[in-house]
Amino acid sequence: MSKQVEKAASKIYVQVKDGKTITLNRVFDDDICYIRKDTLLEWTECELSKRRDTGDDYFIPAIVVLNDLINKLNSM
């Protein structure tokens, strides 16, 4: 018998009007969006790897910012 594992959503929305209703899709314009930290970290690391080994000085500021973002996410 195999176990079915559900993947957690990358984003959820909390409705401001009651602060209790959580949905996978925005319902109202003022819903607050929360993004999973590991999803953002994965995207950031992927973007960093695209720029890191190009040898192009143009990407140095982006590399610095992406490294800072990764460090901040890891410290949270």
N, CA, C, O and CB atoms as a CASP TS submission, in Angstrom:
PFRMAT TS
TARGET T0000
AUTHOR 0000-0000-0000
METHOD Language model
MODEL 1
PARENT N/A
ATOM      1  N   MET     1       0.842  -1.175   0.000  1.00  0.00           N
ATOM      2  CA  MET     1       0.000   0.000   0.000  1.00  0.00           C
ATOM      3  C   MET     1       0.896   1.251   0.000  1.00  0.00           C
ATOM      4  O   MET     1       1.762   1.396   0.863  1.00  0.00           O
ATOM      5  CB  MET     1      -0.963  -0.009   1.227  1.00  0.00           C
ATOM      6  N   SER     2       0.686   2.139  -0.960  1.00  0.00           N
ATOM      7  CA  SER     2       1.508   3.343  -1.035  1.00  0.00           C
ATOM      8  C   SER     2       0.837   4.498  -0.324  1.00  0.00           C
ATOM      9  O   SER     2      -0.387   4.619  -0.294  1.00  0.00           O
ATOM     10  CB  SER     2       1.789   3.713  -2.486  1.00  0.00           C
ATOM     11  N   LYS     3       1.672   5.334   0.241  1.00  0.00           N
ATOM     12  CA  LYS     3       1.171   6.523   0.931  1.00  0.00           C
ATOM     13  C   LYS     3       1.112   7.675  -0.045  1.00  0.00           C
ATOM     14  O   LYS     3       2.059   7.913  -0.795  1.00  0.00           O
ATOM     15  CB  LYS     3       2.059   6.885   2.146  1.00  0.00           C
ATOM     16  N   GLN     4      -0.001   8.390  -0.037  1.00  0.00           N
ATOM     17  CA  GLN     4      -0.111   9.570  -0.869  1.00  0.00           C
ATOM     18  C   GLN     4       0.301  10.775  -0.019  1.00  0.00           C
ATOM     19  O   GLN     4      -0.249  11.014   1.055  1.00  0.00           O
ATOM     20  CB  GLN     4      -1.565   9.735  -1.440  1.00  0.00           C
ATOM     21  N   VAL     5       1.277  11.522  -0.525  1.00  0.00           N
ATOM     22  CA  VAL     5       1.765  12.684   0.202  1.00  0.00           C
ATOM     23  C   VAL     5       1.281  13.931  -0.523  1.00  0.00           C
ATOM     24  O   VAL     5       1.501  14.090  -1.723  1.00  0.00           O
ATOM     25  CB  VAL     5       3.323  12.669   0.323  1.00  0.00           C
ATOM     26  N   GLU     6       0.624  14.806   0.213  1.00  0.00           N
ATOM     27  CA  GLU     6       0.155  16.052  -0.368  1.00  0.00           C
ATOM     28  C   GLU     6       1.247  17.095  -0.290  1.00  0.00           C
ATOM     29  O   GLU     6       1.930  17.217   0.727  1.00  0.00           O
ATOM     30  CB  GLU     6      -1.112  16.545   0.337  1.00  0.00           C
ATOM     31  N   LYS     7       1.411  17.847  -1.366  1.00  0.00           N
ATOM     32  CA  LYS     7       2.398  18.920  -1.386  1.00  0.00           C
ATOM     33  C   LYS     7       1.754  20.165  -0.795  1.00  0.00           C
ATOM     34  O   LYS     7       0.623  20.513  -1.132  1.00  0.00           O
ATOM     35  CB  LYS     7       2.924  19.188  -2.836  1.00  0.00           C
ATOM     36  N   ALA     8       2.477  20.820   0.076  1.00  0.00           N
ATOM     37  CA  ALA     8       1.980  22.056   0.683  1.00  0.00           C
ATOM     38  C   ALA     8       1.941  23.157  -0.370  1.00  0.00           C
ATOM     39  O   ALA     8       2.784  23.202  -1.266  1.00  0.00           O
ATOM     40  CB  ALA     8       2.867  22.480   1.888  1.00  0.00           C
ATOM     41  N   ALA     9       0.975  24.027  -0.256  1.00  0.00           N
ATOM     42  CA  ALA     9       0.836  25.139  -1.190  1.00  0.00           C
ATOM     43  C   ALA     9       1.999  26.112  -1.031  1.00  0.00           C
ATOM     44  O   ALA     9       2.500  26.315   0.075  1.00  0.00           O
ATOM     45  CB  ALA     9      -0.504  25.865  -0.974  1.00  0.00           C
ATOM     46  N   SER    10       2.427  26.713  -2.140  1.00  0.00           N
ATOM     47  CA  SER    10       3.497  27.711  -2.090  1.00  0.00           C
ATOM     48  C   SER    10       3.003  29.025  -1.523  1.00  0.00           C
ATOM     49  O   SER    10       3.757  29.767  -0.893  1.00  0.00           O
ATOM     50  CB  SER    10       4.082  27.935  -3.475  1.00  0.00           C
ATOM     51  N   LYS    11       1.714  29.311  -1.753  1.00  0.00           N
ATOM     52  CA  LYS    11       1.125  30.561  -1.262  1.00  0.00           C
ATOM     53  C   LYS    11      -0.234  30.263  -0.633  1.00  0.00           C
ATOM     54  O   LYS    11      -0.957  29.368  -1.071  1.00  0.00           O
ATOM     55  CB  LYS    11       0.981  31.604  -2.414  1.00  0.00           C
ATOM     56  N   ILE    12      -0.559  31.027   0.392  1.00  0.00           N
ATOM     57  CA  ILE    12      -1.909  31.005   0.961  1.00  0.00           C
ATOM     58  C   ILE    12      -2.347  32.447   1.157  1.00  0.00           C
ATOM     59  O   ILE    12      -1.522  33.358   1.214  1.00  0.00           O
ATOM     60  CB  ILE    12      -1.958  30.205   2.319  1.00  0.00           C
ATOM     61  N   TYR    13      -3.634  32.638   1.256  1.00  0.00           N
ATOM     62  CA  TYR    13      -4.202  33.966   1.460  1.00  0.00           C
ATOM     63  C   TYR    13      -5.058  33.948   2.717  1.00  0.00           C
ATOM     64  O   TYR    13      -5.852  33.033   2.932  1.00  0.00           O
ATOM     65  CB  TYR    13      -5.037  34.416   0.229  1.00  0.00           C
ATOM     66  N   VAL    14      -4.884  34.970   3.542  1.00  0.00           N
ATOM     67  CA  VAL    14      -5.688  35.124   4.749  1.00  0.00           C
ATOM     68  C   VAL    14      -6.588  36.325   4.530  1.00  0.00           C
ATOM     69  O   VAL    14      -6.134  37.400   4.136  1.00  0.00           O
ATOM     70  CB  VAL    14      -4.794  35.298   6.035  1.00  0.00           C
ATOM     71  N   GLN    15      -7.875  36.124   4.792  1.00  0.00           N
ATOM     72  CA  GLN    15      -8.823  37.205   4.585  1.00  0.00           C
ATOM     73  C   GLN    15      -8.741  38.207   5.731  1.00  0.00           C
ATOM     74  O   GLN    15      -8.830  37.841   6.903  1.00  0.00           O
ATOM     75  CB  GLN    15     -10.248  36.654   4.453  1.00  0.00           C
ATOM     76  N   VAL    16      -8.573  39.466   5.373  1.00  0.00           N
ATOM     77  CA  VAL    16      -8.414  40.535   6.347  1.00  0.00           C
ATOM     78  C   VAL    16      -9.687  40.717   7.163  1.00  0.00           C
ATOM     79  O   VAL    16      -9.617  41.021   8.354  1.00  0.00           O
ATOM     80  CB  VAL    16      -8.041  41.842   5.648  1.00  0.00           C
ATOM     81  N   LYS    17     -10.845  40.536   6.543  1.00  0.00           N
ATOM     82  CA  LYS    17     -12.101  40.837   7.223  1.00  0.00           C
ATOM     83  C   LYS    17     -12.321  40.019   8.488  1.00  0.00           C
ATOM     84  O   LYS    17     -12.939  40.504   9.436  1.00  0.00           O
ATOM     85  CB  LYS    17     -13.241  40.612   6.289  1.00  0.00           C
ATOM     86  N   ASP    18     -11.819  38.778   8.516  1.00  0.00           N
ATOM     87  CA  ASP    18     -11.984  38.002   9.744  1.00  0.00           C
ATOM     88  C   ASP    18     -10.667  37.466  10.308  1.00  0.00           C
ATOM     89  O   ASP    18     -10.613  37.052  11.466  1.00  0.00           O
ATOM     90  CB  ASP    18     -12.919  36.855   9.490  1.00  0.00           C
ATOM     91  N   GLY    19      -9.616  37.472   9.503  1.00  0.00           N
ATOM     92  CA  GLY    19      -8.320  37.015   9.961  1.00  0.00           C
ATOM     93  C   GLY    19      -8.244  35.527  10.224  1.00  0.00           C
ATOM     94  O   GLY    19      -7.228  35.036  10.714  1.00  0.00           O
ATOM     95  N   LYS    20      -9.299  34.806   9.907  1.00  0.00           N
ATOM     96  CA  LYS    20      -9.341  33.367  10.185  1.00  0.00           C
ATOM     97  C   LYS    20      -9.454  32.530   8.923  1.00  0.00           C
ATOM     98  O   LYS    20      -8.996  31.388   8.893  1.00  0.00           O
ATOM     99  CB  LYS    20     -10.498  33.052  11.099  1.00  0.00           C
ATOM    100  N   THR    21     -10.054  33.083   7.889  1.00  0.00           N
ATOM    101  CA  THR    21     -10.276  32.324   6.667  1.00  0.00           C
ATOM    102  C   THR    21      -9.000  32.283   5.833  1.00  0.00           C
ATOM    103  O   THR    21      -8.433  33.319   5.486  1.00  0.00           O
ATOM    104  CB  THR    21     -11.432  32.931   5.854  1.00  0.00           C
ATOM    105  N   ILE    22      -8.563  31.071   5.519  1.00  0.00           N
ATOM    106  CA  ILE    22      -7.354  30.859   4.736  1.00  0.00           C
ATOM    107  C   ILE    22      -7.753  30.141   3.449  1.00  0.00           C
ATOM    108  O   ILE    22      -8.454  29.130   3.482  1.00  0.00           O
ATOM    109  CB  ILE    22      -6.283  30.038   5.541  1.00  0.00           C
ATOM    110  N   THR    23      -7.296  30.678   2.314  1.00  0.00           N
ATOM    111  CA  THR    23      -7.618  30.080   1.028  1.00  0.00           C
ATOM    112  C   THR    23      -6.354  29.946   0.189  1.00  0.00           C
ATOM    113  O   THR    23      -5.325  30.544   0.503  1.00  0.00           O
ATOM    114  CB  THR    23      -8.676  30.917   0.285  1.00  0.00           C
ATOM    115  N   LEU    24      -6.437  29.160  -0.876  1.00  0.00           N
ATOM    116  CA  LEU    24      -5.318  29.002  -1.794  1.00  0.00           C
ATOM    117  C   LEU    24      -5.345  30.040  -2.908  1.00  0.00           C
ATOM    118  O   LEU    24      -4.359  30.215  -3.623  1.00  0.00           O
ATOM    119  CB  LEU    24      -5.327  27.609  -2.389  1.00  0.00           C
ATOM    120  N   ASN    25      -6.469  30.724  -3.054  1.00  0.00           N
ATOM    121  CA  ASN    25      -6.615  31.756  -4.076  1.00  0.00           C
ATOM    122  C   ASN    25      -7.118  33.038  -3.437  1.00  0.00           C
ATOM    123  O   ASN    25      -7.872  33.010  -2.465  1.00  0.00           O
ATOM    124  CB  ASN    25      -7.574  31.294  -5.196  1.00  0.00           C
ATOM    125  N   ARG    26      -6.689  34.164  -3.997  1.00  0.00           N
ATOM    126  CA  ARG    26      -7.150  35.459  -3.509  1.00  0.00           C
ATOM    127  C   ARG    26      -8.655  35.567  -3.748  1.00  0.00           C
ATOM    128  O   ARG    26      -9.134  35.320  -4.854  1.00  0.00           O
ATOM    129  CB  ARG    26      -6.388  36.630  -4.209  1.00  0.00           C
ATOM    130  N   VAL    27      -9.393  35.936  -2.703  1.00  0.00           N
ATOM    131  CA  VAL    27     -10.839  36.116  -2.811  1.00  0.00           C
ATOM    132  C   VAL    27     -11.173  37.606  -2.860  1.00  0.00           C
ATOM    133  O   VAL    27     -11.956  38.049  -3.701  1.00  0.00           O
ATOM    134  CB  VAL    27     -11.569  35.432  -1.626  1.00  0.00           C
ATOM    135  N   PHE    28     -10.579  38.364  -1.962  1.00  0.00           N
ATOM    136  CA  PHE    28     -10.798  39.807  -1.884  1.00  0.00           C
ATOM    137  C   PHE    28      -9.492  40.532  -2.169  1.00  0.00           C
ATOM    138  O   PHE    28      -8.414  39.985  -1.935  1.00  0.00           O
ATOM    139  CB  PHE    28     -11.355  40.211  -0.496  1.00  0.00           C
ATOM    140  N   ASP    29      -9.579  41.757  -2.672  1.00  0.00           N
ATOM    141  CA  ASP    29      -8.378  42.531  -3.000  1.00  0.00           C
ATOM    142  C   ASP    29      -7.470  42.753  -1.800  1.00  0.00           C
ATOM    143  O   ASP    29      -6.254  42.861  -1.962  1.00  0.00           O
ATOM    144  CB  ASP    29      -8.770  43.864  -3.581  1.00  0.00           C
ATOM    145  N   ASP    30      -8.033  42.823  -0.600  1.00  0.00           N
ATOM    146  CA  ASP    30      -7.212  43.101   0.576  1.00  0.00           C
ATOM    147  C   ASP    30      -6.742  41.841   1.312  1.00  0.00           C
ATOM    148  O   ASP    30      -6.187  41.943   2.406  1.00  0.00           O
ATOM    149  CB  ASP    30      -7.982  43.969   1.525  1.00  0.00           C
ATOM    150  N   ASP    31      -6.957  40.660   0.729  1.00  0.00           N
ATOM    151  CA  ASP    31      -6.433  39.434   1.332  1.00  0.00           C
ATOM    152  C   ASP    31      -4.913  39.533   1.438  1.00  0.00           C
ATOM    153  O   ASP    31      -4.259  40.090   0.557  1.00  0.00           O
ATOM    154  CB  ASP    31      -6.847  38.184   0.502  1.00  0.00           C
ATOM    155  N   ILE    32      -4.364  38.999   2.504  1.00  0.00           N
ATOM    156  CA  ILE    32      -2.921  39.028   2.726  1.00  0.00           C
ATOM    157  C   ILE    32      -2.323  37.724   2.198  1.00  0.00           C
ATOM    158  O   ILE    32      -2.773  36.630   2.538  1.00  0.00           O
ATOM    159  CB  ILE    32      -2.584  39.228   4.245  1.00  0.00           C
ATOM    160  N   CYS    33      -1.303  37.872   1.361  1.00  0.00           N
ATOM    161  CA  CYS    33      -0.644  36.713   0.768  1.00  0.00           C
ATOM    162  C   CYS    33       0.570  36.320   1.611  1.00  0.00           C
ATOM    163  O   CYS    33       1.393  37.168   1.958  1.00  0.00           O
ATOM    164  CB  CYS    33      -0.221  37.010  -0.694  1.00  0.00           C
ATOM    165  N   TYR    34       0.675  35.036   1.936  1.00  0.00           N
ATOM    166  CA  TYR    34       1.835  34.503   2.631  1.00  0.00           C
ATOM    167  C   TYR    34       2.506  33.486   1.717  1.00  0.00           C
ATOM    168  O   TYR    34       1.841  32.638   1.121  1.00  0.00           O
ATOM    169  CB  TYR    34       1.436  33.862   3.999  1.00  0.00           C
ATOM    170  N   ILE    35       3.829  33.579   1.613  1.00  0.00           N
ATOM    171  CA  ILE    35       4.599  32.693   0.755  1.00  0.00           C
ATOM    172  C   ILE    35       5.488  31.815   1.628  1.00  0.00           C
ATOM    173  O   ILE    35       6.100  32.293   2.583  1.00  0.00           O
ATOM    174  CB  ILE    35       5.446  33.502  -0.268  1.00  0.00           C
ATOM    175  N   ARG    36       5.555  30.529   1.296  1.00  0.00           N
ATOM    176  CA  ARG    36       6.416  29.627   2.056  1.00  0.00           C
ATOM    177  C   ARG    36       7.866  30.025   1.910  1.00  0.00           C
ATOM    178  O   ARG    36       8.336  30.297   0.805  1.00  0.00           O
ATOM    179  CB  ARG    36       6.222  28.184   1.606  1.00  0.00           C
ATOM    180  N   LYS    37       8.572  30.061   3.017  1.00  0.00           N
ATOM    181  CA  LYS    37       9.977  30.452   3.049  1.00  0.00           C
ATOM    182  C   LYS    37      10.816  29.546   2.150  1.00  0.00           C
ATOM    183  O   LYS    37      11.658  30.038   1.399  1.00  0.00           O
ATOM    184  CB  LYS    37      10.509  30.413   4.488  1.00  0.00           C
ATOM    185  N   ASP    38      10.606  28.258   2.213  1.00  0.00           N
ATOM    186  CA  ASP    38      11.436  27.345   1.425  1.00  0.00           C
ATOM    187  C   ASP    38      11.204  27.506  -0.071  1.00  0.00           C
ATOM    188  O   ASP    38      12.117  27.273  -0.863  1.00  0.00           O
ATOM    189  CB  ASP    38      11.164  25.911   1.832  1.00  0.00           C
ATOM    190  N   THR    39      10.004  27.897  -0.468  1.00  0.00           N
ATOM    191  CA  THR    39       9.730  28.148  -1.881  1.00  0.00           C
ATOM    192  C   THR    39      10.503  29.371  -2.358  1.00  0.00           C
ATOM    193  O   THR    39      11.103  29.348  -3.433  1.00  0.00           O
ATOM    194  CB  THR    39       8.219  28.342  -2.116  1.00  0.00           C
ATOM    195  N   LEU    40      10.490  30.433  -1.568  1.00  0.00           N
ATOM    196  CA  LEU    40      11.225  31.645  -1.914  1.00  0.00           C
ATOM    197  C   LEU    40      12.731  31.389  -1.905  1.00  0.00           C
ATOM    198  O   LEU    40      13.450  31.892  -2.768  1.00  0.00           O
ATOM    199  CB  LEU    40      10.873  32.779  -0.942  1.00  0.00           C
ATOM    200  N   LEU    41      13.205  30.620  -0.947  1.00  0.00           N
ATOM    201  CA  LEU    41      14.619  30.287  -0.858  1.00  0.00           C
ATOM    202  C   LEU    41      15.064  29.469  -2.069  1.00  0.00           C
ATOM    203  O   LEU    41      16.137  29.711  -2.622  1.00  0.00           O
ATOM    204  CB  LEU    41      14.904  29.520   0.434  1.00  0.00           C
ATOM    205  N   GLU    42      14.258  28.518  -2.474  1.00  0.00           N
ATOM    206  CA  GLU    42      14.569  27.695  -3.645  1.00  0.00           C
ATOM    207  C   GLU    42      14.672  28.555  -4.909  1.00  0.00           C
ATOM    208  O   GLU    42      15.593  28.381  -5.707  1.00  0.00           O
ATOM    209  CB  GLU    42      13.497  26.603  -3.832  1.00  0.00           C
ATOM    210  N   TRP    43      13.726  29.482  -5.087  1.00  0.00           N
ATOM    211  CA  TRP    43      13.739  30.362  -6.251  1.00  0.00           C
ATOM    212  C   TRP    43      14.986  31.244  -6.227  1.00  0.00           C
ATOM    213  O   TRP    43      15.649  31.412  -7.251  1.00  0.00           O
ATOM    214  CB  TRP    43      12.462  31.231  -6.292  1.00  0.00           C
ATOM    215  N   THR    44      15.305  31.808  -5.060  1.00  0.00           N
ATOM    216  CA  THR    44      16.450  32.701  -4.932  1.00  0.00           C
ATOM    217  C   THR    44      17.753  31.976  -5.248  1.00  0.00           C
ATOM    218  O   THR    44      18.606  32.514  -5.954  1.00  0.00           O
ATOM    219  CB  THR    44      16.505  33.292  -3.525  1.00  0.00           C
ATOM    220  N   GLU    45      17.911  30.771  -4.735  1.00  0.00           N
ATOM    221  CA  GLU    45      19.127  29.995  -4.999  1.00  0.00           C
ATOM    222  C   GLU    45      19.252  29.648  -6.484  1.00  0.00           C
ATOM    223  O   GLU    45      20.356  29.632  -7.028  1.00  0.00           O
ATOM    224  CB  GLU    45      19.132  28.709  -4.158  1.00  0.00           C
ATOM    225  N   CYS    46      18.131  29.374  -7.133  1.00  0.00           N
ATOM    226  CA  CYS    46      18.133  29.086  -8.569  1.00  0.00           C
ATOM    227  C   CYS    46      18.557  30.319  -9.361  1.00  0.00           C
ATOM    228  O   CYS    46      19.373  30.224 -10.278  1.00  0.00           O
ATOM    229  CB  CYS    46      16.740  28.610  -9.029  1.00  0.00           C
ATOM    230  N   GLU    47      18.003  31.468  -9.004  1.00  0.00           N
ATOM    231  CA  GLU    47      18.374  32.716  -9.685  1.00  0.00           C
ATOM    232  C   GLU    47      19.846  33.046  -9.467  1.00  0.00           C
ATOM    233  O   GLU    47      20.518  33.522 -10.381  1.00  0.00           O
ATOM    234  CB  GLU    47      17.499  33.878  -9.191  1.00  0.00           C
ATOM    235  N   LEU    48      20.341  32.799  -8.277  1.00  0.00           N
ATOM    236  CA  LEU    48      21.750  33.041  -7.978  1.00  0.00           C
ATOM    237  C   LEU    48      22.647  32.156  -8.839  1.00  0.00           C
ATOM    238  O   LEU    48      23.654  32.624  -9.372  1.00  0.00           O
ATOM    239  CB  LEU    48      22.033  32.794  -6.491  1.00  0.00           C
ATOM    240  N   SER    49      22.291  30.895  -8.975  1.00  0.00           N
ATOM    241  CA  SER    49      23.125  29.974  -9.763  1.00  0.00           C
ATOM    242  C   SER    49      23.165  30.365 -11.236  1.00  0.00           C
ATOM    243  O   SER    49      24.151  30.084 -11.918  1.00  0.00           O
ATOM    244  CB  SER    49      22.606  28.542  -9.625  1.00  0.00           C
ATOM    245  N   LYS    50      22.116  31.005 -11.738  1.00  0.00           N
ATOM    246  CA  LYS    50      22.100  31.459 -13.136  1.00  0.00           C
ATOM    247  C   LYS    50      23.095  32.591 -13.368  1.00  0.00           C
ATOM    248  O   LYS    50      23.610  32.751 -14.474  1.00  0.00           O
ATOM    249  CB  LYS    50      20.691  31.918 -13.532  1.00  0.00           C
ATOM    250  N   ARG    51      23.365  33.368 -12.335  1.00  0.00           N
ATOM    251  CA  ARG    51      24.205  34.556 -12.481  1.00  0.00           C
ATOM    252  C   ARG    51      25.636  34.374 -11.972  1.00  0.00           C
ATOM    253  O   ARG    51      26.534  35.121 -12.361  1.00  0.00           O
ATOM    254  CB  ARG    51      23.572  35.700 -11.762  1.00  0.00           C
ATOM    255  N   ARG    52      25.845  33.398 -11.114  1.00  0.00           N
ATOM    256  CA  ARG    52      27.110  33.269 -10.400  1.00  0.00           C
ATOM    257  C   ARG    52      28.306  33.005 -11.313  1.00  0.00           C
ATOM    258  O   ARG    52      29.333  33.669 -11.174  1.00  0.00           O
ATOM    259  CB  ARG    52      27.004  32.167  -9.395  1.00  0.00           C
ATOM    260  N   ASP    53      28.205  32.088 -12.208  1.00  0.00           N
ATOM    261  CA  ASP    53      29.374  31.645 -12.972  1.00  0.00           C
ATOM    262  C   ASP    53      29.402  32.169 -14.404  1.00  0.00           C
ATOM    263  O   ASP    53      29.940  31.511 -15.294  1.00  0.00           O
ATOM    264  CB  ASP    53      29.420  30.147 -12.995  1.00  0.00           C
ATOM    265  N   THR    54      28.832  33.334 -14.630  1.00  0.00           N
ATOM    266  CA  THR    54      28.819  33.878 -15.987  1.00  0.00           C
ATOM    267  C   THR    54      30.095  34.643 -16.312  1.00  0.00           C
ATOM    268  O   THR    54      30.441  34.794 -17.484  1.00  0.00           O
ATOM    269  CB  THR    54      27.620  34.786 -16.170  1.00  0.00           C
ATOM    270  N   GLY    55      30.800  35.127 -15.290  1.00  0.00           N
ATOM    271  CA  GLY    55      31.982  35.948 -15.509  1.00  0.00           C
ATOM    272  C   GLY    55      31.638  37.366 -15.943  1.00  0.00           C
ATOM    273  O   GLY    55      32.522  38.152 -16.287  1.00  0.00           O
ATOM    274  N   ASP    56      30.364  37.682 -15.926  1.00  0.00           N
ATOM    275  CA  ASP    56      29.888  39.001 -16.357  1.00  0.00           C
ATOM    276  C   ASP    56      29.761  39.916 -15.142  1.00  0.00           C
ATOM    277  O   ASP    56      28.982  39.634 -14.231  1.00  0.00           O
ATOM    278  CB  ASP    56      28.523  38.886 -17.102  1.00  0.00           C
ATOM    279  N   ASP    57      30.524  41.014 -15.122  1.00  0.00           N
ATOM    280  CA  ASP    57      30.487  41.960 -14.005  1.00  0.00           C
ATOM    281  C   ASP    57      29.114  42.607 -13.838  1.00  0.00           C
ATOM    282  O   ASP    57      28.786  43.116 -12.766  1.00  0.00           O
ATOM    283  CB  ASP    57      31.536  43.037 -14.203  1.00  0.00           C
ATOM    284  N   TYR    58      28.321  42.583 -14.898  1.00  0.00           N
ATOM    285  CA  TYR    58      26.974  43.158 -14.847  1.00  0.00           C
ATOM    286  C   TYR    58      26.144  42.518 -13.732  1.00  0.00           C
ATOM    287  O   TYR    58      25.299  43.182 -13.132  1.00  0.00           O
ATOM    288  CB  TYR    58      26.265  42.981 -16.202  1.00  0.00           C
ATOM    289  N   PHE    59      26.379  41.242 -13.454  1.00  0.00           N
ATOM    290  CA  PHE    59      25.572  40.500 -12.481  1.00  0.00           C
ATOM    291  C   PHE    59      26.067  40.636 -11.043  1.00  0.00           C
ATOM    292  O   PHE    59      25.396  40.150 -10.132  1.00  0.00           O
ATOM    293  CB  PHE    59      25.545  39.048 -12.857  1.00  0.00           C
ATOM    294  N   ILE    60      27.202  41.269 -10.804  1.00  0.00           N
ATOM    295  CA  ILE    60      27.752  41.359  -9.445  1.00  0.00           C
ATOM    296  C   ILE    60      26.760  41.971  -8.453  1.00  0.00           C
ATOM    297  O   ILE    60      26.583  41.406  -7.374  1.00  0.00           O
ATOM    298  CB  ILE    60      29.033  42.182  -9.458  1.00  0.00           C
ATOM    299  N   PRO    61      26.100  43.103  -8.762  1.00  0.00           N
ATOM    300  CA  PRO    61      25.113  43.636  -7.799  1.00  0.00           C
ATOM    301  C   PRO    61      23.970  42.663  -7.509  1.00  0.00           C
ATOM    302  O   PRO    61      23.517  42.556  -6.369  1.00  0.00           O
ATOM    303  CB  PRO    61      24.534  44.939  -8.324  1.00  0.00           C
ATOM    304  N   ALA    62      23.508  41.958  -8.536  1.00  0.00           N
ATOM    305  CA  ALA    62      22.430  40.982  -8.338  1.00  0.00           C
ATOM    306  C   ALA    62      22.904  39.830  -7.460  1.00  0.00           C
ATOM    307  O   ALA    62      22.160  39.353  -6.603  1.00  0.00           O
ATOM    308  CB  ALA    62      21.927  40.444  -9.693  1.00  0.00           C
ATOM    309  N   ILE    63      24.126  39.387  -7.670  1.00  0.00           N
ATOM    310  CA  ILE    63      24.687  38.296  -6.864  1.00  0.00           C
ATOM    311  C   ILE    63      24.769  38.708  -5.398  1.00  0.00           C
ATOM    312  O   ILE    63      24.436  37.923  -4.509  1.00  0.00           O
ATOM    313  CB  ILE    63      26.088  37.894  -7.386  1.00  0.00           C
ATOM    314  N   VAL    64      25.210  39.931  -5.146  1.00  0.00           N
ATOM    315  CA  VAL    64      25.309  40.432  -3.773  1.00  0.00           C
ATOM    316  C   VAL    64      23.928  40.461  -3.116  1.00  0.00           C
ATOM    317  O   VAL    64      23.764  40.002  -1.986  1.00  0.00           O
ATOM    318  CB  VAL    64      25.943  41.846  -3.753  1.00  0.00           C
ATOM    319  N   VAL    65      22.950  40.994  -3.821  1.00  0.00           N
ATOM    320  CA  VAL    65      21.593  41.097  -3.275  1.00  0.00           C
ATOM    321  C   VAL    65      20.994  39.711  -3.047  1.00  0.00           C
ATOM    322  O   VAL    65      20.382  39.473  -2.006  1.00  0.00           O
ATOM    323  CB  VAL    65      20.691  41.915  -4.219  1.00  0.00           C
ATOM    324  N   LEU    66      21.156  38.803  -3.988  1.00  0.00           N
ATOM    325  CA  LEU    66      20.613  37.452  -3.826  1.00  0.00           C
ATOM    326  C   LEU    66      21.276  36.737  -2.654  1.00  0.00           C
ATOM    327  O   LEU    66      20.605  36.033  -1.899  1.00  0.00           O
ATOM    328  CB  LEU    66      20.801  36.638  -5.116  1.00  0.00           C
ATOM    329  N   ASN    67      22.590  36.912  -2.496  1.00  0.00           N
ATOM    330  CA  ASN    67      23.271  36.320  -1.329  1.00  0.00           C
ATOM    331  C   ASN    67      22.734  36.900  -0.026  1.00  0.00           C
ATOM    332  O   ASN    67      22.519  36.168   0.941  1.00  0.00           O
ATOM    333  CB  ASN    67      24.794  36.553  -1.416  1.00  0.00           C
ATOM    334  N   ASP    68      22.517  38.208   0.002  1.00  0.00           N
ATOM    335  CA  ASP    68      21.951  38.839   1.210  1.00  0.00           C
ATOM    336  C   ASP    68      20.554  38.295   1.498  1.00  0.00           C
ATOM    337  O   ASP    68      20.211  38.035   2.651  1.00  0.00           O
ATOM    338  CB  ASP    68      21.895  40.379   1.046  1.00  0.00           C
ATOM    339  N   LEU    69      19.757  38.126   0.456  1.00  0.00           N
ATOM    340  CA  LEU    69      18.401  37.598   0.633  1.00  0.00           C
ATOM    341  C   LEU    69      18.449  36.162   1.163  1.00  0.00           C
ATOM    342  O   LEU    69      17.699  35.805   2.071  1.00  0.00           O
ATOM    343  CB  LEU    69      17.620  37.651  -0.701  1.00  0.00           C
ATOM    344  N   ILE    70      19.319  35.355   0.600  1.00  0.00           N
ATOM    345  CA  ILE    70      19.460  33.962   1.073  1.00  0.00           C
ATOM    346  C   ILE    70      19.879  33.927   2.538  1.00  0.00           C
ATOM    347  O   ILE    70      19.340  33.146   3.322  1.00  0.00           O
ATOM    348  CB  ILE    70      20.493  33.194   0.212  1.00  0.00           C
ATOM    349  N   ASN    71      20.839  34.770   2.907  1.00  0.00           N
ATOM    350  CA  ASN    71      21.278  34.819   4.307  1.00  0.00           C
ATOM    351  C   ASN    71      20.138  35.254   5.232  1.00  0.00           C
ATOM    352  O   ASN    71      19.976  34.703   6.321  1.00  0.00           O
ATOM    353  CB  ASN    71      22.473  35.777   4.458  1.00  0.00           C
ATOM    354  N   LYS    72      19.356  36.236   4.801  1.00  0.00           N
ATOM    355  CA  LYS    72      18.232  36.700   5.614  1.00  0.00           C
ATOM    356  C   LYS    72      17.188  35.609   5.773  1.00  0.00           C
ATOM    357  O   LYS    72      16.704  35.373   6.880  1.00  0.00           O
ATOM    358  CB  LYS    72      17.598  37.945   4.993  1.00  0.00           C
ATOM    359  N   LEU    73      16.835  34.940   4.683  1.00  0.00           N
ATOM    360  CA  LEU    73      15.846  33.854   4.757  1.00  0.00           C
ATOM    361  C   LEU    73      16.338  32.727   5.666  1.00  0.00           C
ATOM    362  O   LEU    73      15.565  32.175   6.448  1.00  0.00           O
ATOM    363  CB  LEU    73      15.545  33.301   3.346  1.00  0.00           C
ATOM    364  N   ASN    74      17.605  32.394   5.563  1.00  0.00           N
ATOM    365  CA  ASN    74      18.149  31.328   6.406  1.00  0.00           C
ATOM    366  C   ASN    74      18.186  31.713   7.887  1.00  0.00           C
ATOM    367  O   ASN    74      18.155  30.844   8.758  1.00  0.00           O
ATOM    368  CB  ASN    74      19.548  30.965   5.938  1.00  0.00           C
ATOM    369  N   SER    75      18.253  33.014   8.169  1.00  0.00           N
ATOM    370  CA  SER    75      18.310  33.441   9.563  1.00  0.00           C
ATOM    371  C   SER    75      16.921  33.544  10.200  1.00  0.00           C
ATOM    372  O   SER    75      16.808  33.708  11.415  1.00  0.00           O
ATOM    373  CB  SER    75      19.019  34.778   9.661  1.00  0.00           C
ATOM    374  N   MET    76      15.893  33.451   9.409  1.00  0.00           N
ATOM    375  CA  MET    76      14.520  33.599   9.942  1.00  0.00           C
ATOM    376  C   MET    76      14.006  32.296  10.517  1.00  0.00           C
ATOM    377  O   MET    76      12.877  32.240  11.004  1.00  0.00           O
ATOM    378  CB  MET    76      13.565  34.086   8.846  1.00  0.00           C
TER
END
